[in-house]
Amino acid sequence: MSDLSNESVVQIEKNGIKYIQFKKLLEYEDVLTHCFTLKPLDFGDNSNYEEKKDIVDKNYKAICNELNMDYKNIVRPYQTHTNNVKELGENVGIFLEEHTDIDGLITNKRNKVLSLTYADCTPIYLFDPIKMAIGNIHSGWQGTVKKIAKKAIEKMIQVYNSNPKDIICVIGPTIRNCHFEVEDDVKDMFLKEFGDIENIITKGEIKQNKQKYYIDTVKINKNMLMKMGLREENIIDSKICTVCNSASIHSYRTDGKSAGRNTALIMLK
Ligand SMILES: [Zn+2]
């Protein structure tokens, strides 16, 4: 299995568990813990969590143990491809009622482990080192069309008085324009929202009488974040495609309905 390390990413394998971390966030190791898990760790999805609970809990315990986080402080929302971003209250737990239809969490509280899960959708890690606040944003193609990243930044400005110029963002492993193939219906949704951004849509082949297109959602999210005032040098792209690397990363496009889920974790120490 290939190593996913690159100029912004380090891959770690310890005690049989594998994950990656981002060099930019590791610069703040004193105050911040984070990772993106790799196969074989699986965190289940909304529909099969109960069924997979034993293995999922075991995996959460393993990764928390590895990174010195308390498993009891995991917070995992019930993600449904919305653009709803919520500031975390006191409560922690998996699929809490108050975290139904939530695809982004922000907090300035310490020791709360924000866990969102991914299989091709885009993980967006946010960190404001001045106001000491973090975010974990699930921006699948639907969340991207609904501009969840923009909503997350607006919320950090509103709740923490963050200056967007201070916010550091990492775009984790996601399906990228090499593999995000769509047809006219989805292409038109992107065109409607983001028609002003150059080179986000590439025309592909015609398959079974249908014109295919490739969409660059990473470029769209970067553009959205820069329009919100983030500095280009503070937006770090992991440059990892989940489909190209499906041997290491759960991918819905590759594995279909049986696909497992990776989790992105971030916590203020
Ligand atoms: Zn790819």
Boltz pocket constraint, residues with backbone or C-beta under 6 A from the ligand:
constraints:
  - pocket:
      binder: B
      contacts: [[A, 176], [A, 178], [A, 179], [A, 241], [A, 242], [A, 243], [A, 244], [A, 245]]
      max_distance: 6.0
